[in-house]
Amino acid sequence: MIDVVATTGAAPAASRLGRSFNLFRRVDAPELRCAVPQDRAVPRFITATGWEFAGTLTGDDTAPHGFDARAAGPLSGWNGFYIFESWRR
């Protein structure tokens, strides 16, 4: 049996995860992003030089392109963060 998933083309929203994220971007590669759940400690590699705060993703916010809500939840629960590449259409 094959599961079919319908998509609307819209970016997934953080509210589908049931958690909020702090977003960080790499200074020398701003398309590289790290989402850290607000209830988790910020990883040491983020607090080192080279990263900057890029806002929060909460409630009904539209997630940036490249952010996969289905992957962010389990991955950030497992290792405390979710790395993704943000892009524009």
Gaussian input, Z-matrix of N, CA and C with variables (Angstrom, degrees):
# hf/3-21g

backbone

0 1
 N
 C     1     B1
 C     2     B2     1     A1
 N     3     B3     2     A2     1     D1
 C     4     B4     3     A3     2     D2
 C     5     B5     4     A4     3     D3
 N     6     B6     5     A5     4     D4
 C     7     B7     6     A6     5     D5
 C     8     B8     7     A7     6     D6
 N     9     B9     8     A8     7     D7
 C    10    B10     9     A9     8     D8
 C    11    B11    10    A10     9     D9
 N    12    B12    11    A11    10    D10
 C    13    B13    12    A12    11    D11
 C    14    B14    13    A13    12    D12
 N    15    B15    14    A14    13    D13
 C    16    B16    15    A15    14    D14
 C    17    B17    16    A16    15    D15
 N    18    B18    17    A17    16    D16
 C    19    B19    18    A18    17    D17
 C    20    B20    19    A19    18    D18
 N    21    B21    20    A20    19    D19
 C    22    B22    21    A21    20    D20
 C    23    B23    22    A22    21    D21
 N    24    B24    23    A23    22    D22
 C    25    B25    24    A24    23    D23
 C    26    B26    25    A25    24    D24
 N    27    B27    26    A26    25    D25
 C    28    B28    27    A27    26    D26
 C    29    B29    28    A28    27    D27
 N    30    B30    29    A29    28    D28
 C    31    B31    30    A30    29    D29
 C    32    B32    31    A31    30    D30
 N    33    B33    32    A32    31    D31
 C    34    B34    33    A33    32    D32
 C    35    B35    34    A34    33    D33
 N    36    B36    35    A35    34    D34
 C    37    B37    36    A36    35    D35
 C    38    B38    37    A37    36    D36
 N    39    B39    38    A38    37    D37
 C    40    B40    39    A39    38    D38
 C    41    B41    40    A40    39    D39
 N    42    B42    41    A41    40    D40
 C    43    B43    42    A42    41    D41
 C    44    B44    43    A43    42    D42
 N    45    B45    44    A44    43    D43
 C    46    B46    45    A45    44    D44
 C    47    B47    46    A46    45    D45
 N    48    B48    47    A47    46    D46
 C    49    B49    48    A48    47    D47
 C    50    B50    49    A49    48    D48
 N    51    B51    50    A50    49    D49
 C    52    B52    51    A51    50    D50
 C    53    B53    52    A52    51    D51
 N    54    B54    53    A53    52    D52
 C    55    B55    54    A54    53    D53
 C    56    B56    55    A55    54    D54
 N    57    B57    56    A56    55    D55
 C    58    B58    57    A57    56    D56
 C    59    B59    58    A58    57    D57
 N    60    B60    59    A59    58    D58
 C    61    B61    60    A60    59    D59
 C    62    B62    61    A61    60    D60
 N    63    B63    62    A62    61    D61
 C    64    B64    63    A63    62    D62
 C    65    B65    64    A64    63    D63
 N    66    B66    65    A65    64    D64
 C    67    B67    66    A66    65    D65
 C    68    B68    67    A67    66    D66
 N    69    B69    68    A68    67    D67
 C    70    B70    69    A69    68    D68
 C    71    B71    70    A70    69    D69
 N    72    B72    71    A71    70    D70
 C    73    B73    72    A72    71    D71
 C    74    B74    73    A73    72    D72
 N    75    B75    74    A74    73    D73
 C    76    B76    75    A75    74    D74
 C    77    B77    76    A76    75    D75
 N    78    B78    77    A77    76    D76
 C    79    B79    78    A78    77    D77
 C    80    B80    79    A79    78    D78
 N    81    B81    80    A80    79    D79
 C    82    B82    81    A81    80    D80
 C    83    B83    82    A82    81    D81
 N    84    B84    83    A83    82    D82
 C    85    B85    84    A84    83    D83
 C    86    B86    85    A85    84    D84
 N    87    B87    86    A86    85    D85
 C    88    B88    87    A87    86    D86
 C    89    B89    88    A88    87    D87
 N    90    B90    89    A89    88    D88
 C    91    B91    90    A90    89    D89
 C    92    B92    91    A91    90    D90
 N    93    B93    92    A92    91    D91
 C    94    B94    93    A93    92    D92
 C    95    B95    94    A94    93    D93
 N    96    B96    95    A95    94    D94
 C    97    B97    96    A96    95    D95
 C    98    B98    97    A97    96    D96
 N    99    B99    98    A98    97    D97
 C   100   B100    99    A99    98    D98
 C   101   B101   100   A100    99    D99
 N   102   B102   101   A101   100   D100
 C   103   B103   102   A102   101   D101
 C   104   B104   103   A103   102   D102
 N   105   B105   104   A104   103   D103
 C   106   B106   105   A105   104   D104
 C   107   B107   106   A106   105   D105
 N   108   B108   107   A107   106   D106
 C   109   B109   108   A108   107   D107
 C   110   B110   109   A109   108   D108
 N   111   B111   110   A110   109   D109
 C   112   B112   111   A111   110   D110
 C   113   B113   112   A112   111   D111
 N   114   B114   113   A113   112   D112
 C   115   B115   114   A114   113   D113
 C   116   B116   115   A115   114   D114
 N   117   B117   116   A116   115   D115
 C   118   B118   117   A117   116   D116
 C   119   B119   118   A118   117   D117
 N   120   B120   119   A119   118   D118
 C   121   B121   120   A120   119   D119
 C   122   B122   121   A121   120   D120
 N   123   B123   122   A122   121   D121
 C   124   B124   123   A123   122   D122
 C   125   B125   124   A124   123   D123
 N   126   B126   125   A125   124   D124
 C   127   B127   126   A126   125   D125
 C   128   B128   127   A127   126   D126
 N   129   B129   128   A128   127   D127
 C   130   B130   129   A129   128   D128
 C   131   B131   130   A130   129   D129
 N   132   B132   131   A131   130   D130
 C   133   B133   132   A132   131   D131
 C   134   B134   133   A133   132   D132
 N   135   B135   134   A134   133   D133
 C   136   B136   135   A135   134   D134
 C   137   B137   136   A136   135   D135
 N   138   B138   137   A137   136   D136
 C   139   B139   138   A138   137   D137
 C   140   B140   139   A139   138   D138
 N   141   B141   140   A140   139   D139
 C   142   B142   141   A141   140   D140
 C   143   B143   142   A142   141   D141
 N   144   B144   143   A143   142   D142
 C   145   B145   144   A144   143   D143
 C   146   B146   145   A145   144   D144
 N   147   B147   146   A146   145   D145
 C   148   B148   147   A147   146   D146
 C   149   B149   148   A148   147   D147
 N   150   B150   149   A149   148   D148
 C   151   B151   150   A150   149   D149
 C   152   B152   151   A151   150   D150
 N   153   B153   152   A152   151   D151
 C   154   B154   153   A153   152   D152
 C   155   B155   154   A154   153   D153
 N   156   B156   155   A155   154   D154
 C   157   B157   156   A156   155   D155
 C   158   B158   157   A157   156   D156
 N   159   B159   158   A158   157   D157
 C   160   B160   159   A159   158   D158
 C   161   B161   160   A160   159   D159
 N   162   B162   161   A161   160   D160
 C   163   B163   162   A162   161   D161
 C   164   B164   163   A163   162   D162
 N   165   B165   164   A164   163   D163
 C   166   B166   165   A165   164   D164
 C   167   B167   166   A166   165   D165
 N   168   B168   167   A167   166   D166
 C   169   B169   168   A168   167   D167
 C   170   B170   169   A169   168   D168
 N   171   B171   170   A170   169   D169
 C   172   B172   171   A171   170   D170
 C   173   B173   172   A172   171   D171
 N   174   B174   173   A173   172   D172
 C   175   B175   174   A174   173   D173
 C   176   B176   175   A175   174   D174
 N   177   B177   176   A176   175   D175
 C   178   B178   177   A177   176   D176
 C   179   B179   178   A178   177   D177
 N   180   B180   179   A179   178   D178
 C   181   B181   180   A180   179   D179
 C   182   B182   181   A181   180   D180
 N   183   B183   182   A182   181   D181
 C   184   B184   183   A183   182   D182
 C   185   B185   184   A184   183   D183
 N   186   B186   185   A185   184   D184
 C   187   B187   186   A186   185   D185
 C   188   B188   187   A187   186   D186
 N   189   B189   188   A188   187   D187
 C   190   B190   189   A189   188   D188
 C   191   B191   190   A190   189   D189
 N   192   B192   191   A191   190   D190
 C   193   B193   192   A192   191   D191
 C   194   B194   193   A193   192   D192
 N   195   B195   194   A194   193   D193
 C   196   B196   195   A195   194   D194
 C   197   B197   196   A196   195   D195
 N   198   B198   197   A197   196   D196
 C   199   B199   198   A198   197   D197
 C   200   B200   199   A199   198   D198
 N   201   B201   200   A200   199   D199
 C   202   B202   201   A201   200   D200
 C   203   B203   202   A202   201   D201
 N   204   B204   203   A203   202   D202
 C   205   B205   204   A204   203   D203
 C   206   B206   205   A205   204   D204
 N   207   B207   206   A206   205   D205
 C   208   B208   207   A207   206   D206
 C   209   B209   208   A208   207   D207
 N   210   B210   209   A209   208   D208
 C   211   B211   210   A210   209   D209
 C   212   B212   211   A211   210   D210
 N   213   B213   212   A212   211   D211
 C   214   B214   213   A213   212   D212
 C   215   B215   214   A214   213   D213
 N   216   B216   215   A215   214   D214
 C   217   B217   216   A216   215   D215
 C   218   B218   217   A217   216   D216
 N   219   B219   218   A218   217   D217
 C   220   B220   219   A219   218   D218
 C   221   B221   220   A220   219   D219
 N   222   B222   221   A221   220   D220
 C   223   B223   222   A222   221   D221
 C   224   B224   223   A223   222   D222
 N   225   B225   224   A224   223   D223
 C   226   B226   225   A225   224   D224
 C   227   B227   226   A226   225   D225
 N   228   B228   227   A227   226   D226
 C   229   B229   228   A228   227   D227
 C   230   B230   229   A229   228   D228
 N   231   B231   230   A230   229   D229
 C   232   B232   231   A231   230   D230
 C   233   B233   232   A232   231   D231
 N   234   B234   233   A233   232   D232
 C   235   B235   234   A234   233   D233
 C   236   B236   235   A235   234   D234
 N   237   B237   236   A236   235   D235
 C   238   B238   237   A237   236   D236
 C   239   B239   238   A238   237   D237
 N   240   B240   239   A239   238   D238
 C   241   B241   240   A240   239   D239
 C   242   B242   241   A241   240   D240
 N   243   B243   242   A242   241   D241
 C   244   B244   243   A243   242   D242
 C   245   B245   244   A244   243   D243
 N   246   B246   245   A245   244   D244
 C   247   B247   246   A246   245   D245
 C   248   B248   247   A247   246   D246
 N   249   B249   248   A248   247   D247
 C   250   B250   249   A249   248   D248
 C   251   B251   250   A250   249   D249
 N   252   B252   251   A251   250   D250
 C   253   B253   252   A252   251   D251
 C   254   B254   253   A253   252   D252
 N   255   B255   254   A254   253   D253
 C   256   B256   255   A255   254   D254
 C   257   B257   256   A256   255   D255
 N   258   B258   257   A257   256   D256
 C   259   B259   258   A258   257   D257
 C   260   B260   259   A259   258   D258
 N   261   B261   260   A260   259   D259
 C   262   B262   261   A261   260   D260
 C   263   B263   262   A262   261   D261
 N   264   B264   263   A263   262   D262
 C   265   B265   264   A264   263   D263
 C   266   B266   265   A265   264   D264

   B1=1.4419
   B2=1.5188
   B3=1.3409
   B4=1.4551
   B5=1.5183
   B6=1.3319
   B7=1.4611
   B8=1.5165
   B9=1.3071
   B10=1.4533
   B11=1.5165
   B12=1.3302
   B13=1.4600
   B14=1.5131
   B15=1.3118
   B16=1.4621
   B17=1.5168
   B18=1.3260
   B19=1.4569
   B20=1.5176
   B21=1.3071
   B22=1.4622
   B23=1.5190
   B24=1.3212
   B25=1.4551
   B26=1.5172
   B27=1.3226
   B28=1.4642
   B29=1.5179
   B30=1.3122
   B31=1.4616
   B32=1.5224
   B33=1.3237
   B34=1.4648
   B35=1.5222
   B36=1.2970
   B37=1.4647
   B38=1.5086
   B39=1.3349
   B40=1.4592
   B41=1.5166
   B42=1.3250
   B43=1.4625
   B44=1.5225
   B45=1.3134
   B46=1.4537
   B47=1.5266
   B48=1.3227
   B49=1.4608
   B50=1.5129
   B51=1.3070
   B52=1.4489
   B53=1.5176
   B54=1.3264
   B55=1.4685
   B56=1.5126
   B57=1.3211
   B58=1.4566
   B59=1.5226
   B60=1.3178
   B61=1.4612
   B62=1.5173
   B63=1.3342
   B64=1.4600
   B65=1.5127
   B66=1.3307
   B67=1.4641
   B68=1.5192
   B69=1.3243
   B70=1.4529
   B71=1.5171
   B72=1.3429
   B73=1.4692
   B74=1.5111
   B75=1.2974
   B76=1.4581
   B77=1.5202
   B78=1.3344
   B79=1.4592
   B80=1.5230
   B81=1.3206
   B82=1.4638
   B83=1.5319
   B84=1.3113
   B85=1.4667
   B86=1.5348
   B87=1.3457
   B88=1.4585
   B89=1.5302
   B90=1.3128
   B91=1.4670
   B92=1.5334
   B93=1.3181
   B94=1.4607
   B95=1.5225
   B96=1.3282
   B97=1.4573
   B98=1.5225
   B99=1.3052
   B100=1.4512
   B101=1.5242
   B102=1.3138
   B103=1.4622
   B104=1.5232
   B105=1.3325
   B106=1.4620
   B107=1.5260
   B108=1.3330
   B109=1.4658
   B110=1.5310
   B111=1.3284
   B112=1.4594
   B113=1.5168
   B114=1.3189
   B115=1.4705
   B116=1.5242
   B117=1.3380
   B118=1.4726
   B119=1.5185
   B120=1.3273
   B121=1.4675
   B122=1.5294
   B123=1.3198
   B124=1.4636
   B125=1.5223
   B126=1.3421
   B127=1.4766
   B128=1.5300
   B129=1.3251
   B130=1.4680
   B131=1.5206
   B132=1.3249
   B133=1.4644
   B134=1.5371
   B135=1.3134
   B136=1.4655
   B137=1.5237
   B138=1.3153
   B139=1.4667
   B140=1.5253
   B141=1.3269
   B142=1.4656
   B143=1.5333
   B144=1.3088
   B145=1.4650
   B146=1.5227
   B147=1.3093
   B148=1.4546
   B149=1.5166
   B150=1.3317
   B151=1.4653
   B152=1.5210
   B153=1.3412
   B154=1.4551
   B155=1.5245
   B156=1.3249
   B157=1.4597
   B158=1.5200
   B159=1.3378
   B160=1.4640
   B161=1.5219
   B162=1.3306
   B163=1.4539
   B164=1.5182
   B165=1.3158
   B166=1.4591
   B167=1.5197
   B168=1.3053
   B169=1.4568
   B170=1.5184
   B171=1.3287
   B172=1.4581
   B173=1.5180
   B174=1.3114
   B175=1.4551
   B176=1.5103
   B177=1.3228
   B178=1.4593
   B179=1.5240
   B180=1.3397
   B181=1.4643
   B182=1.5273
   B183=1.3041
   B184=1.4590
   B185=1.5201
   B186=1.2911
   B187=1.4669
   B188=1.5219
   B189=1.3341
   B190=1.4651
   B191=1.5286
   B192=1.3268
   B193=1.4609
   B194=1.5211
   B195=1.3045
   B196=1.4560
   B197=1.5169
   B198=1.3303
   B199=1.4584
   B200=1.5263
   B201=1.3197
   B202=1.4650
   B203=1.5228
   B204=1.3248
   B205=1.4691
   B206=1.5222
   B207=1.3298
   B208=1.4695
   B209=1.5187
   B210=1.3238
   B211=1.4664
   B212=1.5304
   B213=1.3267
   B214=1.4677
   B215=1.5255
   B216=1.3158
   B217=1.4648
   B218=1.5147
   B219=1.3409
   B220=1.4657
   B221=1.5316
   B222=1.3369
   B223=1.4650
   B224=1.5206
   B225=1.3231
   B226=1.4623
   B227=1.5296
   B228=1.3190
   B229=1.4602
   B230=1.5202
   B231=1.3267
   B232=1.4594
   B233=1.5270
   B234=1.3502
   B235=1.4627
   B236=1.5280
   B237=1.3456
   B238=1.4540
   B239=1.5180
   B240=1.3226
   B241=1.4667
   B242=1.5207
   B243=1.3279
   B244=1.4663
   B245=1.5228
   B246=1.3214
   B247=1.4620
   B248=1.5330
   B249=1.3161
   B250=1.4609
   B251=1.5166
   B252=1.3180
   B253=1.4629
   B254=1.5154
   B255=1.3126
   B256=1.4486
   B257=1.5184
   B258=1.3061
   B259=1.4518
   B260=1.5154
   B261=1.3108
   B262=1.4681
   B263=1.5074
   B264=1.3141
   B265=1.4685
   B266=1.4991
   A1=108.55
   A2=116.63
   A3=122.67
   A4=108.33
   A5=116.02
   A6=120.67
   A7=108.89
   A8=116.23
   A9=122.07
   A10=108.15
   A11=115.19
   A12=120.38
   A13=107.88
   A14=116.58
   A15=121.35
   A16=108.32
   A17=117.27
   A18=121.17
   A19=109.49
   A20=115.63
   A21=121.07
   A22=111.35
   A23=117.40
   A24=120.71
   A25=112.69
   A26=117.50
   A27=121.23
   A28=109.42
   A29=115.98
   A30=120.48
   A31=109.16
   A32=118.64
   A33=120.74
   A34=111.06
   A35=117.15
   A36=121.75
   A37=110.83
   A38=116.97
   A39=121.80
   A40=110.85
   A41=117.82
   A42=120.39
   A43=111.82
   A44=118.12
   A45=120.99
   A46=111.55
   A47=115.85
   A48=120.70
   A49=112.67
   A50=116.73
   A51=120.23
   A52=112.67
   A53=118.02
   A54=120.97
   A55=109.84
   A56=114.89
   A57=121.91
   A58=109.42
   A59=116.20
   A60=121.93
   A61=111.55
   A62=116.28
   A63=122.79
   A64=105.70
   A65=116.22
   A66=120.95
   A67=110.08
   A68=115.76
   A69=122.94
   A70=107.93
   A71=116.71
   A72=120.50
   A73=109.59
   A74=114.50
   A75=122.05
   A76=107.93
   A77=117.96
   A78=122.01
   A79=111.54
   A80=117.74
   A81=120.69
   A82=113.37
   A83=117.62
   A84=122.98
   A85=107.46
   A86=117.93
   A87=121.38
   A88=115.24
   A89=117.64
   A90=119.29
   A91=111.80
   A92=117.68
   A93=122.19
   A94=108.62
   A95=116.77
   A96=122.23
   A97=110.84
   A98=115.21
   A99=122.32
   A100=107.61
   A101=116.47
   A102=122.67
   A103=107.85
   A104=115.66
   A105=121.89
   A106=107.74
   A107=118.45
   A108=119.11
   A109=110.24
   A110=116.56
   A111=119.92
   A112=112.98
   A113=117.06
   A114=119.24
   A115=112.50
   A116=117.46
   A117=122.15
   A118=109.63
   A119=116.09
   A120=121.35
   A121=109.57
   A122=115.98
   A123=120.88
   A124=107.92
   A125=117.55
   A126=120.41
   A127=111.97
   A128=115.63
   A129=120.96
   A130=112.54
   A131=118.23
   A132=118.21
   A133=110.77
   A134=118.16
   A135=121.68
   A136=110.77
   A137=117.56
   A138=120.42
   A139=112.30
   A140=117.28
   A141=121.10
   A142=108.06
   A143=116.34
   A144=119.61
   A145=110.47
   A146=115.07
   A147=120.23
   A148=114.82
   A149=118.51
   A150=122.13
   A151=109.16
   A152=116.64
   A153=120.94
   A154=109.78
   A155=114.57
   A156=121.00
   A157=109.02
   A158=116.70
   A159=121.21
   A160=112.59
   A161=117.74
   A162=120.39
   A163=112.82
   A164=114.48
   A165=120.56
   A166=109.73
   A167=115.24
   A168=123.32
   A169=106.10
   A170=116.16
   A171=120.78
   A172=110.96
   A173=115.10
   A174=122.25
   A175=115.28
   A176=116.20
   A177=121.73
   A178=113.36
   A179=117.66
   A180=120.31
   A181=110.00
   A182=115.10
   A183=119.60
   A184=107.80
   A185=116.08
   A186=120.95
   A187=110.14
   A188=116.81
   A189=119.08
   A190=110.91
   A191=115.77
   A192=119.34
   A193=109.06
   A194=116.04
   A195=121.81
   A196=113.10
   A197=117.60
   A198=122.19
   A199=107.99
   A200=117.02
   A201=122.09
   A202=108.35
   A203=116.10
   A204=121.17
   A205=111.99
   A206=117.34
   A207=119.80
   A208=112.04
   A209=118.00
   A210=121.51
   A211=111.54
   A212=116.82
   A213=120.90
   A214=112.58
   A215=117.21
   A216=120.37
   A217=113.02
   A218=118.01
   A219=119.04
   A220=113.84
   A221=117.52
   A222=119.29
   A223=111.87
   A224=117.28
   A225=118.79
   A226=111.13
   A227=117.00
   A228=119.55
   A229=111.48
   A230=116.14
   A231=121.35
   A232=112.00
   A233=116.91
   A234=118.19
   A235=114.15
   A236=117.90
   A237=120.64
   A238=115.11
   A239=118.30
   A240=121.26
   A241=109.45
   A242=115.16
   A243=122.62
   A244=107.84
   A245=117.19
   A246=122.91
   A247=108.44
   A248=116.51
   A249=119.92
   A250=109.75
   A251=115.25
   A252=121.40
   A253=107.99
   A254=116.31
   A255=121.60
   A256=108.48
   A257=116.53
   A258=121.18
   A259=109.21
   A260=114.49
   A261=121.01
   A262=109.33
   A263=115.06
   A264=119.60
   A265=110.02
   D1=138.76
   D2=179.71
   D3=-111.87
   D4=128.53
   D5=175.63
   D6=-85.08
   D7=136.98
   D8=177.70
   D9=-111.25
   D10=130.91
   D11=179.22
   D12=-114.46
   D13=122.82
   D14=177.71
   D15=-87.00
   D16=138.92
   D17=177.13
   D18=-122.06
   D19=151.32
   D20=-179.94
   D21=-98.47
   D22=-9.33
   D23=-175.96
   D24=88.03
   D25=-11.62
   D26=178.74
   D27=-81.91
   D28=152.61
   D29=177.34
   D30=-69.29
   D31=142.20
   D32=178.59
   D33=-63.06
   D34=146.85
   D35=-179.77
   D36=-97.62
   D37=150.73
   D38=-179.74
   D39=-64.59
   D40=-27.52
   D41=-177.28
   D42=-62.64
   D43=-22.48
   D44=177.27
   D45=-69.95
   D46=-17.98
   D47=-179.55
   D48=-88.59
   D49=-25.59
   D50=-174.54
   D51=77.20
   D52=15.96
   D53=176.53
   D54=-145.43
   D55=160.34
   D56=179.37
   D57=-108.23
   D58=152.65
   D59=-176.67
   D60=-126.88
   D61=144.55
   D62=164.41
   D63=-92.11
   D64=133.65
   D65=-178.84
   D66=-106.61
   D67=139.96
   D68=177.24
   D69=-129.80
   D70=149.26
   D71=177.06
   D72=-127.70
   D73=149.24
   D74=178.57
   D75=-75.38
   D76=129.58
   D77=-176.44
   D78=-63.40
   D79=-44.40
   D80=-176.48
   D81=-87.07
   D82=-3.26
   D83=177.18
   D84=-149.83
   D85=74.40
   D86=-170.46
   D87=-60.86
   D88=-14.93
   D89=176.25
   D90=-75.86
   D91=-16.97
   D92=177.68
   D93=-84.70
   D94=119.91
   D95=-175.12
   D96=-123.81
   D97=156.39
   D98=175.42
   D99=-132.96
   D100=125.88
   D101=176.85
   D102=-105.90
   D103=126.06
   D104=-179.72
   D105=-119.98
   D106=123.32
   D107=177.72
   D108=-55.57
   D109=140.17
   D110=-177.37
   D111=-63.53
   D112=-21.01
   D113=179.31
   D114=-92.05
   D115=10.17
   D116=178.46
   D117=-118.23
   D118=154.89
   D119=176.62
   D120=-70.08
   D121=145.59
   D122=176.60
   D123=-73.01
   D124=128.40
   D125=-178.32
   D126=-60.85
   D127=152.09
   D128=-178.39
   D129=-61.12
   D130=-33.69
   D131=-178.56
   D132=-66.94
   D133=-23.64
   D134=176.97
   D135=-79.06
   D136=-38.09
   D137=-178.69
   D138=-75.52
   D139=-10.92
   D140=174.53
   D141=-76.24
   D142=174.70
   D143=179.69
   D144=-67.55
   D145=154.97
   D146=175.92
   D147=105.71
   D148=-9.45
   D149=178.44
   D150=-122.83
   D151=149.83
   D152=175.78
   D153=-136.79
   D154=151.85
   D155=178.97
   D156=-65.98
   D157=136.23
   D158=-176.58
   D159=-124.00
   D160=12.96
   D161=176.92
   D162=114.05
   D163=-172.66
   D164=179.32
   D165=-123.46
   D166=157.69
   D167=177.91
   D168=-125.75
   D169=106.53
   D170=-175.42
   D171=-136.52
   D172=162.69
   D173=171.90
   D174=46.78
   D175=-118.97
   D176=-176.05
   D177=-96.28
   D178=14.44
   D179=178.48
   D180=-58.14
   D181=146.27
   D182=173.45
   D183=-83.25
   D184=128.20
   D185=-178.68
   D186=-70.56
   D187=149.88
   D188=176.06
   D189=-64.62
   D190=151.98
   D191=176.34
   D192=-57.46
   D193=137.92
   D194=-178.32
   D195=98.58
   D196=-17.97
   D197=178.59
   D198=-81.42
   D199=121.17
   D200=-179.31
   D201=-106.06
   D202=105.22
   D203=-176.55
   D204=-59.59
   D205=-35.31
   D206=-179.47
   D207=-68.96
   D208=-29.06
   D209=178.57
   D210=-87.93
   D211=-35.42
   D212=-174.52
   D213=-61.28
   D214=-41.32
   D215=-178.26
   D216=-59.84
   D217=-60.04
   D218=-178.35
   D219=-65.98
   D220=-39.65
   D221=-178.29
   D222=-67.40
   D223=-42.15
   D224=179.41
   D225=-71.46
   D226=-26.67
   D227=175.20
   D228=-71.84
   D229=-30.74
   D230=-177.44
   D231=-80.69
   D232=-47.87
   D233=-175.39
   D234=-116.95
   D235=-0.60
   D236=175.23
   D237=93.31
   D238=-3.73
   D239=179.27
   D240=-158.13
   D241=167.57
   D242=178.14
   D243=-137.08
   D244=117.77
   D245=179.20
   D246=-94.84
   D247=134.81
   D248=177.03
   D249=-149.79
   D250=164.81
   D251=177.26
   D252=-107.02
   D253=120.51
   D254=178.99
   D255=-87.54
   D256=138.75
   D257=-178.50
   D258=-142.18
   D259=163.64
   D260=177.94
   D261=-112.53
   D262=151.16
   D263=177.46
   D264=-82.34

